[in-house]
Amino acid sequence: MIKRLPHALRGLPGYVGASLIGDGRMALIVDVDGLRSSDH
């Protein structure tokens, strides 16, 4: 299940969402294509 990023993390470049993993922790979902095309 993909969820929106928590409010404090929204706007961070390179992340598109978050997912809860089996042990209850949150894993951030990286926007690989977005990172490739960025000027950073």
mmCIF file as Biopython writes it, N, C-alpha, C and O atoms, coordinates in Angstrom:
data_model
#
loop_
_atom_site.group_PDB
_atom_site.id
_atom_site.type_symbol
_atom_site.label_atom_id
_atom_site.label_alt_id
_atom_site.label_comp_id
_atom_site.label_asym_id
_atom_site.label_entity_id
_atom_site.label_seq_id
_atom_site.pdbx_PDB_ins_code
_atom_site.Cartn_x
_atom_site.Cartn_y
_atom_site.Cartn_z
_atom_site.occupancy
_atom_site.B_iso_or_equiv
_atom_site.auth_seq_id
_atom_site.auth_asym_id
_atom_site.pdbx_PDB_model_num
ATOM 1   N N  . MET A ? 1  ? 0.838  -1.162 0.000   1.0 0.0 1  A 1 
ATOM 2   C CA . MET A ? 1  ? 0.000  0.000  0.000   1.0 0.0 1  A 1 
ATOM 3   C C  . MET A ? 1  ? 0.891  1.236  0.000   1.0 0.0 1  A 1 
ATOM 4   O O  . MET A ? 1  ? 1.795  1.358  0.826   1.0 0.0 1  A 1 
ATOM 5   N N  . ILE A ? 2  ? 0.633  2.140  -0.920  1.0 0.0 2  A 1 
ATOM 6   C CA . ILE A ? 2  ? 1.379  3.394  -0.987  1.0 0.0 2  A 1 
ATOM 7   C C  . ILE A ? 2  ? 0.532  4.496  -0.371  1.0 0.0 2  A 1 
ATOM 8   O O  . ILE A ? 2  ? -0.656 4.628  -0.668  1.0 0.0 2  A 1 
ATOM 9   N N  . LYS A ? 3  ? 1.162  5.284  0.491   1.0 0.0 3  A 1 
ATOM 10  C CA . LYS A ? 3  ? 0.472  6.390  1.156   1.0 0.0 3  A 1 
ATOM 11  C C  . LYS A ? 3  ? 1.178  7.693  0.826   1.0 0.0 3  A 1 
ATOM 12  O O  . LYS A ? 3  ? 2.342  7.707  0.425   1.0 0.0 3  A 1 
ATOM 13  N N  . ARG A ? 4  ? 0.452  8.784  1.002   1.0 0.0 4  A 1 
ATOM 14  C CA . ARG A ? 4  ? 1.077  10.097 0.844   1.0 0.0 4  A 1 
ATOM 15  C C  . ARG A ? 4  ? 2.143  10.273 1.914   1.0 0.0 4  A 1 
ATOM 16  O O  . ARG A ? 4  ? 2.078  9.671  2.986   1.0 0.0 4  A 1 
ATOM 17  N N  . LEU A ? 5  ? 3.114  11.102 1.605   1.0 0.0 5  A 1 
ATOM 18  C CA . LEU A ? 5  ? 4.144  11.409 2.597   1.0 0.0 5  A 1 
ATOM 19  C C  . LEU A ? 5  ? 3.528  12.182 3.757   1.0 0.0 5  A 1 
ATOM 20  O O  . LEU A ? 5  ? 2.583  12.945 3.558   1.0 0.0 5  A 1 
ATOM 21  N N  . PRO A ? 6  ? 4.048  11.994 4.956   1.0 0.0 6  A 1 
ATOM 22  C CA . PRO A ? 6  ? 3.598  12.813 6.080   1.0 0.0 6  A 1 
ATOM 23  C C  . PRO A ? 6  ? 3.840  14.292 5.766   1.0 0.0 6  A 1 
ATOM 24  O O  . PRO A ? 6  ? 4.750  14.630 5.009   1.0 0.0 6  A 1 
ATOM 25  N N  . HIS A ? 7  ? 3.039  15.149 6.340   1.0 0.0 7  A 1 
ATOM 26  C CA . HIS A ? 7  ? 3.102  16.585 6.046   1.0 0.0 7  A 1 
ATOM 27  C C  . HIS A ? 7  ? 4.523  17.140 6.183   1.0 0.0 7  A 1 
ATOM 28  O O  . HIS A ? 7  ? 4.949  17.947 5.356   1.0 0.0 7  A 1 
ATOM 29  N N  . ALA A ? 8  ? 5.245  16.727 7.194   1.0 0.0 8  A 1 
ATOM 30  C CA . ALA A ? 8  ? 6.598  17.249 7.429   1.0 0.0 8  A 1 
ATOM 31  C C  . ALA A ? 8  ? 7.572  16.868 6.312   1.0 0.0 8  A 1 
ATOM 32  O O  . ALA A ? 8  ? 8.596  17.531 6.141   1.0 0.0 8  A 1 
ATOM 33  N N  . LEU A ? 9  ? 7.271  15.812 5.548   1.0 0.0 9  A 1 
ATOM 34  C CA . LEU A ? 9  ? 8.186  15.349 4.505   1.0 0.0 9  A 1 
ATOM 35  C C  . LEU A ? 9  ? 7.742  15.728 3.100   1.0 0.0 9  A 1 
ATOM 36  O O  . LEU A ? 9  ? 8.484  15.511 2.142   1.0 0.0 9  A 1 
ATOM 37  N N  . ARG A ? 10 ? 6.559  16.284 2.959   1.0 0.0 10 A 1 
ATOM 38  C CA . ARG A ? 10 ? 6.079  16.676 1.629   1.0 0.0 10 A 1 
ATOM 39  C C  . ARG A ? 10 ? 6.963  17.781 1.082   1.0 0.0 10 A 1 
ATOM 40  O O  . ARG A ? 10 ? 7.426  18.649 1.822   1.0 0.0 10 A 1 
ATOM 41  N N  . GLY A ? 11 ? 7.184  17.739 -0.193  1.0 0.0 11 A 1 
ATOM 42  C CA . GLY A ? 11 ? 8.017  18.758 -0.823  1.0 0.0 11 A 1 
ATOM 43  C C  . GLY A ? 11 ? 9.479  18.367 -0.909  1.0 0.0 11 A 1 
ATOM 44  O O  . GLY A ? 11 ? 10.267 19.072 -1.540  1.0 0.0 11 A 1 
ATOM 45  N N  . LEU A ? 12 ? 9.860  17.256 -0.287  1.0 0.0 12 A 1 
ATOM 46  C CA . LEU A ? 12 ? 11.242 16.799 -0.431  1.0 0.0 12 A 1 
ATOM 47  C C  . LEU A ? 12 ? 11.446 16.310 -1.855  1.0 0.0 12 A 1 
ATOM 48  O O  . LEU A ? 12 ? 10.665 15.487 -2.332  1.0 0.0 12 A 1 
ATOM 49  N N  . PRO A ? 13 ? 12.457 16.784 -2.539  1.0 0.0 13 A 1 
ATOM 50  C CA . PRO A ? 13 ? 12.682 16.325 -3.908  1.0 0.0 13 A 1 
ATOM 51  C C  . PRO A ? 13 ? 13.101 14.864 -3.937  1.0 0.0 13 A 1 
ATOM 52  O O  . PRO A ? 13 ? 13.880 14.411 -3.097  1.0 0.0 13 A 1 
ATOM 53  N N  . GLY A ? 14 ? 12.577 14.134 -4.910  1.0 0.0 14 A 1 
ATOM 54  C CA . GLY A ? 14 ? 12.993 12.756 -5.103  1.0 0.0 14 A 1 
ATOM 55  C C  . GLY A ? 14 ? 12.142 11.705 -4.429  1.0 0.0 14 A 1 
ATOM 56  O O  . GLY A ? 14 ? 12.379 10.514 -4.630  1.0 0.0 14 A 1 
ATOM 57  N N  . TYR A ? 15 ? 11.158 12.097 -3.638  1.0 0.0 15 A 1 
ATOM 58  C CA . TYR A ? 15 ? 10.299 11.131 -2.959  1.0 0.0 15 A 1 
ATOM 59  C C  . TYR A ? 15 ? 8.865  11.316 -3.421  1.0 0.0 15 A 1 
ATOM 60  O O  . TYR A ? 15 ? 8.379  12.442 -3.520  1.0 0.0 15 A 1 
ATOM 61  N N  . VAL A ? 16 ? 8.182  10.203 -3.705  1.0 0.0 16 A 1 
ATOM 62  C CA . VAL A ? 16 ? 6.815  10.287 -4.218  1.0 0.0 16 A 1 
ATOM 63  C C  . VAL A ? 16 ? 5.772  9.747  -3.252  1.0 0.0 16 A 1 
ATOM 64  O O  . VAL A ? 16 ? 4.581  9.990  -3.442  1.0 0.0 16 A 1 
ATOM 65  N N  . GLY A ? 17 ? 6.182  9.034  -2.241  1.0 0.0 17 A 1 
ATOM 66  C CA . GLY A ? 17 ? 5.228  8.473  -1.294  1.0 0.0 17 A 1 
ATOM 67  C C  . GLY A ? 17 ? 5.931  7.641  -0.248  1.0 0.0 17 A 1 
ATOM 68  O O  . GLY A ? 17 ? 7.154  7.682  -0.110  1.0 0.0 17 A 1 
ATOM 69  N N  . ALA A ? 18 ? 5.133  6.886  0.485   1.0 0.0 18 A 1 
ATOM 70  C CA . ALA A ? 18 ? 5.663  6.032  1.538   1.0 0.0 18 A 1 
ATOM 71  C C  . ALA A ? 18 ? 4.837  4.757  1.596   1.0 0.0 18 A 1 
ATOM 72  O O  . ALA A ? 18 ? 3.688  4.730  1.154   1.0 0.0 18 A 1 
ATOM 73  N N  . SER A ? 19 ? 5.420  3.719  2.134   1.0 0.0 19 A 1 
ATOM 74  C CA . SER A ? 19 ? 4.727  2.452  2.288   1.0 0.0 19 A 1 
ATOM 75  C C  . SER A ? 19 ? 5.050  1.886  3.658   1.0 0.0 19 A 1 
ATOM 76  O O  . SER A ? 19 ? 6.177  2.002  4.139   1.0 0.0 19 A 1 
ATOM 77  N N  . LEU A ? 20 ? 4.061  1.278  4.279   1.0 0.0 20 A 1 
ATOM 78  C CA . LEU A ? 20 ? 4.314  0.604  5.548   1.0 0.0 20 A 1 
ATOM 79  C C  . LEU A ? 20 ? 4.820  -0.791 5.243   1.0 0.0 20 A 1 
ATOM 80  O O  . LEU A ? 20 ? 4.200  -1.531 4.479   1.0 0.0 20 A 1 
ATOM 81  N N  . ILE A ? 21 ? 5.953  -1.153 5.843   1.0 0.0 21 A 1 
ATOM 82  C CA . ILE A ? 21 ? 6.505  -2.487 5.622   1.0 0.0 21 A 1 
ATOM 83  C C  . ILE A ? 21 ? 6.038  -3.420 6.737   1.0 0.0 21 A 1 
ATOM 84  O O  . ILE A ? 21 ? 5.413  -2.971 7.697   1.0 0.0 21 A 1 
ATOM 85  N N  . GLY A ? 22 ? 6.329  -4.681 6.619   1.0 0.0 22 A 1 
ATOM 86  C CA . GLY A ? 22 ? 5.789  -5.710 7.492   1.0 0.0 22 A 1 
ATOM 87  C C  . GLY A ? 22 ? 5.929  -5.478 8.981   1.0 0.0 22 A 1 
ATOM 88  O O  . GLY A ? 22 ? 5.054  -5.881 9.747   1.0 0.0 22 A 1 
ATOM 89  N N  . ASP A ? 23 ? 6.998  -4.845 9.410   1.0 0.0 23 A 1 
ATOM 90  C CA . ASP A ? 23 ? 7.199  -4.640 10.847  1.0 0.0 23 A 1 
ATOM 91  C C  . ASP A ? 23 ? 6.617  -3.313 11.336  1.0 0.0 23 A 1 
ATOM 92  O O  . ASP A ? 23 ? 6.828  -2.933 12.488  1.0 0.0 23 A 1 
ATOM 93  N N  . GLY A ? 24 ? 5.878  -2.601 10.462  1.0 0.0 24 A 1 
ATOM 94  C CA . GLY A ? 24 ? 5.219  -1.368 10.862  1.0 0.0 24 A 1 
ATOM 95  C C  . GLY A ? 24 ? 5.995  -0.097 10.584  1.0 0.0 24 A 1 
ATOM 96  O O  . GLY A ? 24 ? 5.470  1.001  10.770  1.0 0.0 24 A 1 
ATOM 97  N N  . ARG A ? 25 ? 7.233  -0.225 10.143  1.0 0.0 25 A 1 
ATOM 98  C CA . ARG A ? 25 ? 8.020  0.970  9.827   1.0 0.0 25 A 1 
ATOM 99  C C  . ARG A ? 25 ? 7.617  1.528  8.467   1.0 0.0 25 A 1 
ATOM 100 O O  . ARG A ? 25 ? 7.027  0.827  7.644   1.0 0.0 25 A 1 
ATOM 101 N N  . MET A ? 26 ? 7.942  2.793  8.246   1.0 0.0 26 A 1 
ATOM 102 C CA . MET A ? 26 ? 7.637  3.442  6.987   1.0 0.0 26 A 1 
ATOM 103 C C  . MET A ? 26 ? 8.864  3.405  6.086   1.0 0.0 26 A 1 
ATOM 104 O O  . MET A ? 26 ? 9.976  3.698  6.525   1.0 0.0 26 A 1 
ATOM 105 N N  . ALA A ? 27 ? 8.653  3.045  4.828   1.0 0.0 27 A 1 
ATOM 106 C CA . ALA A ? 27 ? 9.718  3.075  3.830   1.0 0.0 27 A 1 
ATOM 107 C C  . ALA A ? 27 ? 9.371  4.145  2.807   1.0 0.0 27 A 1 
ATOM 108 O O  . ALA A ? 27 ? 8.265  4.152  2.267   1.0 0.0 27 A 1 
ATOM 109 N N  . LEU A ? 28 ? 10.301 5.045  2.537   1.0 0.0 28 A 1 
ATOM 110 C CA . LEU A ? 28 ? 10.069 6.091  1.549   1.0 0.0 28 A 1 
ATOM 111 C C  . LEU A ? 28 ? 10.224 5.524  0.146   1.0 0.0 28 A 1 
ATOM 112 O O  . LEU A ? 28 ? 11.085 4.678  -0.096  1.0 0.0 28 A 1 
ATOM 113 N N  . ILE A ? 29 ? 9.396  5.986  -0.769  1.0 0.0 29 A 1 
ATOM 114 C CA . ILE A ? 29 ? 9.441  5.546  -2.161  1.0 0.0 29 A 1 
ATOM 115 C C  . ILE A ? 29 ? 10.131 6.636  -2.970  1.0 0.0 29 A 1 
ATOM 116 O O  . ILE A ? 29 ? 9.684  7.783  -3.010  1.0 0.0 29 A 1 
ATOM 117 N N  . VAL A ? 30 ? 11.223 6.254  -3.609  1.0 0.0 30 A 1 
ATOM 118 C CA . VAL A ? 30 ? 12.070 7.192  -4.345  1.0 0.0 30 A 1 
ATOM 119 C C  . VAL A ? 30 ? 11.584 7.307  -5.789  1.0 0.0 30 A 1 
ATOM 120 O O  . VAL A ? 30 ? 11.229 6.308  -6.414  1.0 0.0 30 A 1 
ATOM 121 N N  . ASP A ? 31 ? 11.572 8.522  -6.308  1.0 0.0 31 A 1 
ATOM 122 C CA . ASP A ? 31 ? 11.239 8.793  -7.705  1.0 0.0 31 A 1 
ATOM 123 C C  . ASP A ? 31 ? 12.542 8.770  -8.505  1.0 0.0 31 A 1 
ATOM 124 O O  . ASP A ? 31 ? 13.183 9.805  -8.690  1.0 0.0 31 A 1 
ATOM 125 N N  . VAL A ? 32 ? 12.925 7.592  -8.974  1.0 0.0 32 A 1 
ATOM 126 C CA . VAL A ? 32 ? 14.211 7.422  -9.652  1.0 0.0 32 A 1 
ATOM 127 C C  . VAL A ? 32 ? 14.268 8.257  -10.927 1.0 0.0 32 A 1 
ATOM 128 O O  . VAL A ? 32 ? 15.271 8.926  -11.178 1.0 0.0 32 A 1 
ATOM 129 N N  . ASP A ? 33 ? 13.213 8.228  -11.733 1.0 0.0 33 A 1 
ATOM 130 C CA . ASP A ? 33 ? 13.209 9.013  -12.967 1.0 0.0 33 A 1 
ATOM 131 C C  . ASP A ? 33 ? 13.320 10.505 -12.671 1.0 0.0 33 A 1 
ATOM 132 O O  . ASP A ? 33 ? 14.013 11.232 -13.382 1.0 0.0 33 A 1 
ATOM 133 N N  . GLY A ? 34 ? 12.645 10.957 -11.634 1.0 0.0 34 A 1 
ATOM 134 C CA . GLY A ? 34 ? 12.721 12.360 -11.250 1.0 0.0 34 A 1 
ATOM 135 C C  . GLY A ? 34 ? 14.117 12.755 -10.814 1.0 0.0 34 A 1 
ATOM 136 O O  . GLY A ? 34 ? 14.580 13.851 -11.126 1.0 0.0 34 A 1 
ATOM 137 N N  . LEU A ? 35 ? 14.793 11.868 -10.092 1.0 0.0 35 A 1 
ATOM 138 C CA . LEU A ? 35 ? 16.159 12.159 -9.662  1.0 0.0 35 A 1 
ATOM 139 C C  . LEU A ? 35 ? 17.115 12.197 -10.844 1.0 0.0 35 A 1 
ATOM 140 O O  . LEU A ? 35 ? 18.029 13.021 -10.886 1.0 0.0 35 A 1 
ATOM 141 N N  . ARG A ? 36 ? 16.903 11.309 -11.798 1.0 0.0 36 A 1 
ATOM 142 C CA . ARG A ? 36 ? 17.761 11.286 -12.983 1.0 0.0 36 A 1 
ATOM 143 C C  . ARG A ? 36 ? 17.648 12.570 -13.793 1.0 0.0 36 A 1 
ATOM 144 O O  . ARG A ? 36 ? 18.639 13.070 -14.323 1.0 0.0 36 A 1 
ATOM 145 N N  . SER A ? 37 ? 16.434 13.095 -13.883 1.0 0.0 37 A 1 
ATOM 146 C CA . SER A ? 37 ? 16.216 14.266 -14.732 1.0 0.0 37 A 1 
ATOM 147 C C  . SER A ? 37 ? 16.421 15.589 -14.004 1.0 0.0 37 A 1 
ATOM 148 O O  . SER A ? 37 ? 16.322 16.652 -14.617 1.0 0.0 37 A 1 
ATOM 149 N N  . SER A ? 38 ? 16.706 15.536 -12.706 1.0 0.0 38 A 1 
ATOM 150 C CA . SER A ? 38 ? 16.898 16.784 -11.960 1.0 0.0 38 A 1 
ATOM 151 C C  . SER A ? 38 ? 18.283 17.364 -12.238 1.0 0.0 38 A 1 
ATOM 152 O O  . SER A ? 38 ? 19.166 16.683 -12.759 1.0 0.0 38 A 1 
ATOM 153 N N  . ASP A ? 39 ? 18.448 18.607 -11.887 1.0 0.0 39 A 1 
ATOM 154 C CA . ASP A ? 39 ? 19.732 19.291 -12.095 1.0 0.0 39 A 1 
ATOM 155 C C  . ASP A ? 39 ? 20.703 19.092 -10.946 1.0 0.0 39 A 1 
ATOM 156 O O  . ASP A ? 39 ? 21.749 19.741 -10.924 1.0 0.0 39 A 1 
ATOM 157 N N  . HIS A ? 40 ? 20.409 18.239 -10.008 1.0 0.0 40 A 1 
ATOM 158 C CA . HIS A ? 40 ? 21.255 18.047 -8.822  1.0 0.0 40 A 1 
ATOM 159 C C  . HIS A ? 40 ? 22.345 17.058 -9.096  1.0 0.0 40 A 1 
ATOM 160 O O  . HIS A ? 40 ? 23.154 16.771 -8.213  1.0 0.0 40 A 1 
#
